[in-house]
Amino acid sequence: QVQLVESGGGLVQPGGSLRLSCTASGRIFSINVMGWYRQAPGKQRELVADITSGGIANYADSVKGRFTISRDNAKNTVALQMNSLRSEDTAVYYCNIRFPVGSLTYWGRGTQVTVSS
């Protein structure tokens, strides 16, 4: 089992910044992908960004140039730096980790990000 705990959500004005963090604990295989997804009211959950244990990052088109994902393999953490936030970035953000071995995937409970003036 793997547990994911997110932190860093909150309320921010348009154009502002937030940093989300997630720490994974439990049985963690070294080869994995950690990422962030989000779900806005009435919409499906969507990928925001993910990063492999080798450091290869992938971003949704809507956040390219504004968000940066990073990870610390030694600490099993992943962070999402969000800049130039827009109202359409408002959503619950979920941390995710998936392992190619066994096709296992785990989710955090989510953290609310609200962008509003």
Summary of the structure (lengths in Angstrom):
residues: 117
radius of gyration: 13.6
end to end distance: 40.0
largest distance: 44.4
contacts: 348
relative contact order: 0.32
helix: 8%
strand: 56%
